């Protein structure tokens, strides 16, 4: 397995390396995503939509509904199409490519693309419309995709962008001319806009040749984890398949990985409640100061193309023939929506499988686990830990970029890149201290979205949250093995409490019990770690083998005993899960304390404010309770609240969004369950000790 993973990383080439640079003035004759008899240009595409039978029906429908002439509605449709529609200007595309090459060479150590996956992608082009669905961690994602398509002579797709970009002076026009089409963040009650946008996307997929790119997560992930997929735009893009207008659609999952994210500091501030700055041209040019920083390597990998027809298992005769219906009459049925949800989860799953794990990801994991033990970490110990973890990830099937033949120089280099988070002090790795006074000057604490955190609280949280961002991409691989360890710890505790250990259960019963307890944790965190894949049984046995291989889990068939060995590898897995367990535990404790009955309603902000206030107090008091600075992160608290709503612990009023406790599922029982998991952990909390955040240990 390890040898195969090393071979896989050999397929990546640095496309801005010396001698590899693209000639932006080359004769650009790209492979089209979808071969057609007649090719439309952007202007002709808008005309096609405007003159289509469906839009004609749409115009008549709204004219009748609003009791006005059809010409008035037609004019509104033209305005909407001009707002939405993409354009193409090769001069601007070439100019942007030159700028990306120059900036990329200055700020990065290379843009690495999997050459083999590009070749596989090229083989799949031409026979059906193509949807490119990249991960979304940075604004760089869609820039990189277009640049790489030009580099490899693939038609640059139409890219879905938010209206915040559209409104940027000059920038909106430039983005449109490089292939962006724009959509409002919310359609509100504007039914006409919704229907016209849907028809434009329909045409972009069904009768245009360049392919469509959008982000299935909907927005950038501020915590570097995959978000629950949003199926709205995906459903629109798949409609030509469900209506029978196209025989198939090809989905291409794209994985983009960064050694350091350009928006890292911005994201951490936003997690703590600092309002997101409005996109503007002035802000864009101000952000160009990043050219004085270093961001390491960037990786892009195309996943194996997914045939929608094969994934859904459809036959032509089974598909609904409704292609001539107007947009306001187009609706997917319940079965089709469920199929799309399964496809969306598979896309997220395939995206995460090809994320490249880099040296700083491994360093962050190992360093964090050692903080839990209050153990100082020098470069020799880091090298040993990273070597151990690379083997673990490769055993799981992950792609790891770390070069063990030059491990210490890599550690030194990546620490320099992330010197705002960690640095070496007296030979040991330490957090880089953040001055509370400086934060008080930089941030208007009165404008924080949640609780008005103190500057000293933010100074505690910032380095810890920044480090956690680089741990989070690893949770796709580590969450379920960590669940299995927790399940085994539960069983070990239960066995220790039994008086008679004679023949507790058969080996198969033990495995069934382990699987059941693992699934309980999987259910709690299903909205946190998007790893749903319908492969749970296969992954359970793979993880069981992994834990046995790394001497973490031992099952003695003769007496039915389950034993967990708390070695370094085990601690890393549990430390990766611990911050999320703390978030859910503290959230539920706070709701049970502040909103104890179901008689009264409360808002999402009430919960966020209460949790942050509670966590600040615990952190500043160096409390002995299960607490972590990550409990202050608004995005994660919102995900956890969403999970409680989806699992019916909380009920949400659809009209005003107010929350109340459910009478059907007990939050008190959930608190007890989470408390059991917290007690099973070999550590309890982060607290400040001088300049260093360390972890209070029970062992």
C-alpha positions in Angstrom: 0.0 0.0 0.0 2.7 2.5 1.0 4.7 1.8 -2.2 1.5 2.4 -4.3 0.9 5.7 -2.5 4.4 6.9 -3.2 4.0 6.0 -6.9 0.8 7.9 -6.9 2.5 11.1 -5.7 5.1 10.7 -8.5 2.3 11.5 -11.0 2.1 15.1 -9.8 4.0 17.7 -11.9 4.7 21.3 -11.0 3.2 23.3 -13.8 4.9 26.5 -12.9 8.3 24.9 -12.3 11.2 25.9 -14.5 10.7 24.7 -18.0 7.0 23.7 -17.4 5.5 27.2 -17.6 2.5 27.5 -19.9 2.8 29.8 -22.9 -0.3 32.0 -22.4 0.1 33.2 -26.0 -0.1 29.7 -27.5 -2.7 28.7 -30.1 -5.5 27.6 -27.8 -7.5 24.7 -29.4 -9.1 23.0 -26.4 -10.9 19.7 -26.0 -14.6 20.5 -25.6 -16.5 19.0 -22.8 -19.4 18.1 -25.0 -19.1 17.6 -28.8 -22.0 19.1 -30.7 -23.0 19.8 -34.3 -23.4 23.5 -33.8 -21.5 25.5 -31.2 -23.0 28.6 -29.7 -21.1 31.6 -28.4 -22.1 33.3 -25.1 -24.4 35.8 -26.8 -26.1 33.1 -28.8 -26.6 31.0 -25.7 -28.6 33.8 -24.1 -30.6 34.3 -27.3 -31.3 30.5 -27.3 -32.7 30.7 -23.8 -34.7 33.8 -24.5 -36.3 32.3 -27.6 -36.8 28.8 -26.3 -40.3 27.4 -26.1 -40.0 27.0 -22.3 -39.2 30.7 -21.8 -42.0 31.7 -24.1 -44.4 29.6 -21.9 -42.7 31.2 -18.8 -43.3 34.7 -20.1 -46.9 34.0 -20.9 -47.4 32.4 -17.4 -46.0 35.4 -15.6 -47.8 37.9 -17.9 -51.1 36.3 -17.0 -50.2 36.0 -13.3 -49.2 39.7 -13.1 -51.9 40.9 -15.5 -49.4 42.7 -17.8 -48.3 42.5 -21.4 -45.9 39.6 -22.3 -43.4 42.2 -23.6 -42.9 43.6 -20.1 -42.0 40.2 -18.7 -39.8 39.5 -21.7 -37.8 42.7 -20.9 -37.4 41.6 -17.3 -36.1 38.2 -18.6 -33.6 39.9 -20.8 -32.3 42.0 -17.8 -32.0 38.8 -15.7 -30.1 36.9 -18.5 -27.7 39.9 -18.9 -27.1 39.7 -15.1 -26.5 36.0 -15.1 -24.9 35.2 -18.4 -21.2 34.4 -18.9 -18.9 35.9 -21.5 -15.6 34.9 -23.0 -12.6 37.1 -24.0 -9.4 35.3 -24.8 -7.2 38.4 -24.3 -8.4 38.8 -20.7 -8.0 35.0 -20.1 -4.4 35.2 -21.4 -3.6 38.3 -19.3 -5.1 36.6 -16.2 -3.0 33.5 -16.9 0.2 35.6 -17.1 -0.7 37.2 -13.7 -1.4 33.9 -12.1 2.0 32.5 -13.3 3.9 35.5 -11.9 2.0 35.5 -8.5 2.1 31.7 -8.2 5.9 31.6 -8.7 6.3 34.3 -6.0 4.0 33.0 -3.3 4.1 29.3 -3.8 6.6 26.4 -4.0 4.7 25.0 -6.9 1.3 24.2 -8.4 1.2 20.4 -8.6 -1.3 18.6 -10.9 -1.8 14.9 -11.2 -0.8 14.3 -14.8 -2.4 10.8 -15.0 -5.8 12.1 -13.7 -5.7 14.8 -16.4 -5.2 12.2 -19.1 -8.0 10.1 -17.7 -10.3 13.2 -17.7 -9.4 14.0 -21.4 -10.4 10.4 -22.4 -13.9 11.0 -20.9 -14.6 14.3 -22.6 -16.8 14.8 -25.6 -19.6 12.3 -25.2 -21.8 14.1 -22.7 -22.1 17.4 -20.7 -19.5 17.7 -17.9 -19.9 19.1 -14.4 -16.7 20.0 -12.6 -17.2 20.0 -8.9 -14.1 21.1 -6.9 -13.6 21.3 -3.2 -14.0 24.9 -1.9 -11.4 26.1 0.6 -10.2 29.3 -1.0 -11.1 31.8 -3.7 -8.0 30.3 -5.4 -10.0 27.2 -6.3 -11.8 28.4 -9.3 -8.8 30.5 -10.5 -6.6 27.3 -10.4 -9.2 25.3 -12.2 -9.4 27.7 -15.2 -5.6 28.1 -15.3 -5.1 24.3 -15.3 -7.7 23.8 -18.0 -5.9 26.3 -20.2 -2.6 24.6 -19.4 -3.8 21.2 -20.5 -5.8 22.4 -23.5 -9.2 21.6 -21.9 -12.1 24.0 -22.6 -12.4 26.4 -19.6 -15.8 25.7 -18.0 -18.5 28.2 -17.1 -18.1 28.9 -13.4 -20.9 29.7 -11.0 -20.0 32.8 -9.0 -21.9 34.8 -6.3 -23.4 38.2 -6.9 -20.9 39.7 -4.4 -18.3 39.3 -7.2 -20.6 40.7 -9.8 -20.9 43.9 -7.9 -17.1 44.5 -7.6 -16.1 47.4 -9.8 -14.2 46.1 -12.9 -13.6 42.7 -11.3 -17.1 41.5 -12.0 -16.7 42.3 -15.7 -13.3 40.6 -15.8 -14.6 37.5 -14.1 -17.5 37.3 -16.5 -15.2 37.5 -19.5 -13.2 34.6 -18.2 -16.3 32.4 -18.1 -18.1 33.3 -14.8 -21.9 33.3 -14.7 -23.5 34.9 -11.7 -26.2 33.8 -9.2 -27.8 35.6 -6.3 -27.0 34.1 -2.9 -30.7 34.1 -2.2 -33.6 34.2 -4.7 -36.0 35.3 -2.0 -39.5 35.5 -3.4 -38.4 36.4 -6.9 -39.9 33.5 -8.7 -39.2 34.9 -12.2 -35.5 35.2 -11.4 -35.5 31.6 -10.0 -37.1 30.2 -13.2 -34.9 32.2 -15.6 -31.8 31.2 -13.8 -32.9 27.5 -13.9 -33.5 27.7 -17.6 -30.1 29.3 -18.2 -28.3 26.5 -16.3 -30.4 24.0 -18.2 -29.2 25.4 -21.5 -25.6 25.7 -20.2 -25.6 22.0 -19.6 -27.8 20.7 -22.4 -26.8 22.9 -25.5 -23.5 24.4 -24.6 -20.1 22.7 -25.0 -17.7 24.0 -22.4 -18.8 22.3 -19.2 -20.0 23.8 -15.9 -18.1 24.3 -12.7 -19.6 25.0 -9.3 -19.0 24.2 -5.6 -21.3 21.6 -4.2 -20.6 22.8 -0.7 -22.1 26.2 -1.7 -19.4 28.3 0.1 -15.8 28.2 1.2 -15.4 25.9 4.2 -14.0 28.2 6.9 -12.8 25.2 9.0 -11.2 23.2 6.1 -13.6 20.3 6.5 -16.1 19.3 3.8 -19.5 20.7 4.4 -22.9 19.0 4.0 -23.5 19.2 0.2 -26.1 21.6 -1.1 -28.1 20.0 -3.9 -29.9 23.0 -5.4 -27.5 23.9 -8.2 -26.7 20.2 -8.8 -30.4 19.5 -9.2 -30.7 22.2 -11.8 -27.7 20.9 -13.7 -29.0 17.4 -13.7 -32.5 18.3 -14.9 -31.6 17.9 -18.7 -30.8 14.3 -17.8 -34.1 13.7 -16.0 -36.1 15.3 -18.8 -34.4 13.0 -21.4 -32.7 15.9 -23.3 -29.2 14.4 -22.8 -28.5 10.7 -22.4 -25.9 11.1 -19.7 -24.0 13.7 -17.7 -20.4 13.3 -16.5 -19.5 14.4 -13.0 -15.8 15.2 -12.3 -15.0 15.6 -8.6 -11.9 17.8 -8.2 -9.7 18.0 -5.1 -7.7 21.1 -4.4 -5.2 21.1 -1.5 -3.1 23.8 0.0 -0.1 23.7 2.3 -1.3 27.1 3.6 -4.6 28.7 2.7 -4.4 32.3 1.5 -7.5 33.3 3.7 -6.3 31.5 6.8 -6.2 34.4 9.2 -9.5 35.8 7.8 -11.2 32.4 8.3 -10.0 32.1 12.0 -11.3 35.6 12.7 -14.6 34.7 11.1 -14.9 31.5 13.2 -14.6 33.7 16.3 -17.3 36.0 15.1 -15.5 38.8 13.3 -17.8 39.8 10.4 -16.7 38.8 6.9 -15.4 41.8 5.0 -17.5 42.7 1.9 -15.9 41.8 -1.4 -14.7 44.9 -3.2 -12.1 45.8 -5.9 -10.3 47.9 -3.3 -10.2 45.0 -0.9 -8.9 42.7 -3.7 -5.9 45.0 -4.4 -5.3 45.4 -0.7 -5.2 41.6 -0.4 -2.4 41.5 -3.0 0.0 42.2 -0.1 0.1 38.4 0.1 2.7 38.4 -2.6 5.2 39.1 0.2 4.2 35.9 2.0 4.9 32.2 1.3 2.1 29.6 1.0 4.0 26.4 0.1 2.6 23.9 -2.4 -0.8 23.7 -4.0 -2.2 20.4 -5.3 -5.0 19.7 -7.7 -6.3 16.2 -8.6 -9.2 15.2 -10.9 -11.2 12.3 -9.5 -12.5 9.4 -11.6 -15.4 10.7 -13.8 -18.8 9.6 -12.6 -21.5 8.7 -15.2 -24.8 9.9 -13.8 -26.6 7.3 -15.9 -24.5 4.5 -14.4 -24.7 5.9 -10.9 -28.5 6.1 -11.0 -28.9 2.9 -12.9 -31.5 4.4 -15.2 -32.8 3.2 -18.5 -34.2 5.6 -21.1 -37.7 4.1 -20.9 -37.7 4.8 -17.1 -36.9 8.5 -17.4 -39.7 11.1 -17.3 -40.3 12.8 -20.6 -41.0 16.4 -19.6 -38.5 18.4 -21.6 -41.1 20.8 -23.1 -42.6 21.9 -19.8 -41.9 25.5 -18.7 -39.6 26.1 -15.8 -42.3 26.9 -13.3 -43.7 23.4 -13.9 -40.4 21.6 -13.7 -40.1 19.6 -10.5 -38.1 16.6 -9.5 -40.0 13.9 -7.7 -39.0 12.5 -4.3 -37.1 9.5 -5.7 -35.0 11.8 -8.0 -34.2 14.1 -5.1 -33.0 11.1 -3.0 -30.8 9.9 -5.9 -29.3 13.4 -6.2 -28.6 13.4 -2.4 -26.8 10.1 -2.7 -24.8 11.4 -5.7 -23.9 14.5 -3.8 -22.5 12.5 -0.9 -20.5 10.3 -3.3 -19.0 13.4 -4.9 -17.9 14.8 -1.4 -16.6 11.3 -0.6 -14.5 11.2 -3.8 -13.3 14.7 -3.4 -11.9 14.0 0.1 -10.2 10.8 -1.0 -7.9 12.7 -3.3 -7.1 15.6 -0.9 -3.3 15.5 -0.5 -2.2 15.3 3.1 1.0 17.4 3.5 3.7 17.7 6.1 2.1 20.4 8.1 -1.2 18.4 8.4 0.8 15.6 9.9 2.9 18.0 12.1 -0.3 19.6 13.4 -1.8 16.2 14.3 1.2 15.0 16.1 2.0 18.3 17.9 -1.6 18.6 19.0 -1.6 15.0 20.5 1.6 15.8 22.4 0.1 19.0 23.8 -2.6 16.8 25.3 0.2 14.9 27.2 2.0 18.1 28.2 5.0 16.7 26.4 7.6 19.1 24.8 8.2 18.3 21.1 11.6 18.8 19.4 12.4 18.2 15.7 13.6 14.6 16.3 10.3 13.7 17.9 8.3 15.5 15.2 10.2 13.5 12.5 9.4 10.3 14.3 5.7 11.2 14.7 5.3 12.4 11.1 7.0 9.2 9.9 4.5 7.1 12.0 1.5 9.1 10.7 2.5 8.9 7.1 2.5 5.2 7.3 -0.9 5.3 9.0 -2.5 7.5 6.3 -1.0 5.4 3.5 -2.4 2.3 5.1 -5.8 4.0 5.0 -5.4 4.9 1.3 -4.6 8.6 1.6 -2.1 10.4 -0.6 0.7 12.0 1.5 3.2 14.4 0.0 5.8 14.2 2.8 9.3 13.1 1.7 10.8 11.0 4.5 14.2 11.2 2.9 14.4 14.9 3.7 12.0 14.9 6.7 13.8 17.4 8.9 14.4 20.1 6.2 10.6 19.7 5.3 9.7 20.3 8.9 11.8 23.4 9.1 10.4 24.7 5.9 6.8 24.1 6.7 7.2 25.6 10.2 8.7 28.7 8.5 5.6 28.9 6.2 3.3 28.7 9.3 5.4 30.8 11.6 2.2 32.7 12.5 1.0 29.6 14.2 4.1 27.7 15.5 7.8 28.2 15.8 10.8 26.6 17.4 11.9 28.0 20.8 14.8 26.5 22.6 14.7 23.5 20.3 11.0 22.7 21.0 8.0 23.5 18.9 5.8 26.2 20.5 2.7 28.1 19.6 3.4 31.6 18.3 2.0 34.0 20.9 -0.7 36.5 19.9 -0.8 39.8 21.7 -4.2 40.5 23.2 -3.5 44.3 23.0 -2.9 44.1 19.3 -6.1 42.2 18.8 -8.0 44.9 20.7 -6.7 47.4 18.2 -7.3 45.3 15.1 -10.8 44.0 15.9 -13.9 45.9 16.9 -15.1 43.6 19.6 -18.5 45.3 19.7 -19.3 44.0 16.2 -18.6 40.3 16.9 -21.4 38.1 15.6 -21.7 36.0 18.8 -20.6 36.9 22.3 -18.3 39.9 22.8 -15.2 37.9 23.5 -12.3 39.5 25.4 -9.1 40.1 23.6 -7.3 37.7 25.9 -9.8 35.0 25.0 -9.2 35.5 21.4 -5.4 35.4 22.0 -5.8 32.0 23.6 -8.1 30.8 20.8 -6.4 32.0 17.6 -3.3 29.8 17.6 -5.3 26.7 18.7 -8.0 27.3 16.0 -5.4 28.0 13.3 -3.6 24.7 14.1 -7.0 22.8 14.1 -7.7 24.0 10.6 -4.8 21.9 9.3 -5.9 18.9 11.4 -9.5 19.0 10.1 -8.8 17.7 6.5 -7.4 14.5 8.1 -10.7 13.7 9.9 -12.1 12.2 6.7 -9.6 9.4 7.3 -9.4 9.4 11.1 -12.9 9.9 12.4 -14.2 6.4 12.0 -11.0 4.7 13.4 -11.3 7.1 16.3 -15.0 6.0 16.8 -13.9 2.4 16.8 -11.3 3.2 19.6 -14.0 4.9 21.6 -16.3 1.9 21.1 -13.6 -0.4 22.3 -12.9 1.8 25.3 -16.6 1.6 26.2 -16.5 -2.2 26.0 -13.3 -2.3 28.0 -14.8 -0.2 30.7 -18.0 -2.4 30.8 -15.8 -5.5 31.0 -13.8 -4.1 33.9 -17.1 -3.4 35.8 -18.2 -7.0 35.4 -17.5 -9.4 38.3 -17.4 -12.5 36.2 -15.3 -12.4 33.0 -16.0 -16.0 32.1 -17.0 -16.3 28.4 -18.6 -12.9 28.0 -19.5 -13.4 24.4 -18.4 -14.9 21.1 -16.0 -13.2 18.8 -18.8 -12.4 16.3 -20.9 -10.9 19.1 -18.0 -8.8 20.1 -17.5 -7.5 16.6 -21.3 -6.8 16.3 -21.2 -4.8 19.6 -18.1 -2.9 18.5 -19.8 -2.1 15.1 -23.0 -1.0 16.9 -21.2 1.4 19.3 -19.1 2.7 16.4 -22.3 3.5 14.5 -23.7 5.4 17.5 -20.8 7.8 17.2 -21.1 7.9 13.5 -24.7 9.0 13.9 -23.8 11.8 16.3 -21.2 13.3 14.0 -22.7 12.5 10.6 -23.2 16.2 9.9 -19.7 17.1 11.1 -17.6 14.6 9.1 -19.1 14.0 5.7 -18.0 10.5 5.1 -21.3 8.8 4.2 -20.5 6.3 1.5 -22.6 3.2 2.0 -19.3 1.5 2.7 -19.6 1.4 6.5 -19.2 -2.4 6.9 -16.2 -2.4 4.6 -14.6 0.5 6.4 -15.3 -1.0 9.8 -13.3 -4.1 9.0 -10.6 -2.0 7.3 -10.3 0.1 10.5 -10.4 -2.9 12.7 -7.4 -4.4 10.8 -5.6 -1.0 11.0 -6.0 -0.7 14.8 -4.7 -4.3 15.2 -1.8 -3.6 12.9 -0.8 -0.5 14.9 -1.1 -2.4 18.2 -4.0 -0.2 19.4 -6.8 -2.8 19.6 -6.5 -6.4 20.8 -9.5 -8.8 20.9 -8.9 -12.0 22.8 -11.3 -14.6 21.4 -10.8 -17.1 24.2 -12.3 -14.9 26.9 -14.0 -12.3 24.8 -11.9 -9.4 26.1 -11.3 -6.1 24.2 -8.2 -4.2 25.1 -7.0 -0.7 24.0 -3.3 0.1 24.1 -3.0 3.8 24.6 0.1 4.3 22.4 1.2 7.3 20.4 -0.9 6.4 17.4 -4.0 5.9 19.5 -3.5 9.2 21.2 -3.3 11.0 17.8 -6.6 9.4 16.7 -8.4 10.4 19.9 -6.8 13.9 20.0 -8.1 14.5 16.4 -11.7 13.7 17.6 -11.5 15.4 21.0 -12.2 19.1 19.9 -15.4 18.0 18.2 -16.6 16.0 21.1 -15.9 19.0 23.3 -18.0 21.2 21.0 -21.0 18.9 21.1 -20.7 18.3 24.8 -20.5 21.9 25.8 -23.3 22.9 23.4 -25.7 20.3 24.9 -24.6 21.2 28.5 -25.3 24.9 27.8 -28.7 24.3 26.2 -29.7 22.1 29.2 -28.5 24.7 31.6 -29.8 27.9 29.9 -32.9 26.5 28.2 -34.0 23.6 30.5 -37.6 23.2 29.4 -39.5 23.0 26.1 -42.0 25.6 27.2 -39.9 28.6 25.9 -38.3 29.3 22.6 -34.9 30.7 21.9 -32.9 31.7 18.9 -29.8 30.3 17.2 -27.9 33.4 18.3 -29.0 32.9 21.9 -27.3 29.5 21.9 -24.1 30.8 20.2 -23.8 33.6 22.7 -24.4 31.4 25.7 -21.9 28.8 24.6 -19.2 31.3 23.8 -19.7 33.1 27.1 -19.5 29.8 29.0 -16.4 28.7 27.1 -14.6 32.0 27.7 -15.2 31.7 31.4 -14.0 28.1 31.5 -10.8 28.9 29.5 -9.9 31.9 31.6 -10.5 30.0 34.8 -8.4 27.0 33.5 -11.4 24.8 34.3 -10.9 21.1 34.8 -13.9 20.4 32.6 -13.9 19.1 29.0 -13.3 22.3 27.1 -11.4 23.3 24.0 -11.0 26.7 22.3 -12.6 25.1 19.2 -15.9 25.4 21.2 -15.7 29.1 20.4 -15.9 28.5 16.6 -19.2 29.7 15.3 -19.2 27.5 12.2 -18.8 24.4 14.2 -21.4 25.4 16.7 -23.8 26.1 13.9 -23.1 22.6 12.4 -23.7 21.0 15.8 -26.9 23.0 16.2 -28.0 21.8 12.8 -27.2 18.2 13.8 -29.4 18.6 16.9 -32.3 19.9 14.7 -31.9 17.2 12.1 -31.9 14.5 14.8 -35.0 16.0 16.4 -33.4 17.0 19.7 -34.3 20.6 18.8 -37.4 21.7 16.9 -37.1 24.7 14.5 -40.0 27.0 13.6 -40.0 27.3 9.8 -41.6 30.8 9.9 -39.2 32.7 12.2 -36.4 30.2 12.8 -36.9 30.0 16.6 -35.8 26.9 18.4 -37.2 24.8 21.3 -36.5 21.5 22.9 -38.2 18.4 21.6 -40.3 16.3 23.9 -39.5 13.2 21.9 -35.7 13.0 22.2 -34.0 13.9 25.4 -31.0 16.4 25.4 -30.4 15.3 29.0 -29.8 11.7 27.8 -27.5 13.0 25.0 -25.5 15.0 27.6 -25.0 11.8 29.6 -24.0 9.9 26.5 -21.5 12.6 25.5 -20.2 12.8 29.1 -19.4 9.1 29.0 -17.3 9.7 25.8 -15.5 12.6 27.4 -14.6 10.5 30.5 -13.2 7.8 28.2 -10.7 10.2 26.7 -7.2 10.1 28.2 -7.3 13.9 28.5 -9.8 16.6 29.4 -9.0 20.1 28.4 -6.8 22.8 27.0 -5.7 25.7 29.2 -3.1 28.4 29.1 0.2 28.0 30.8 2.5 30.9 30.3 3.0 31.3 26.6 1.9 27.8 25.8 -1.4 26.0 25.4 -1.1 22.5 27.0 -3.6 19.8 27.8 -4.5 18.6 31.2 -4.0 14.8 31.4 -5.8 12.2 33.5 -3.0 9.6 33.0 
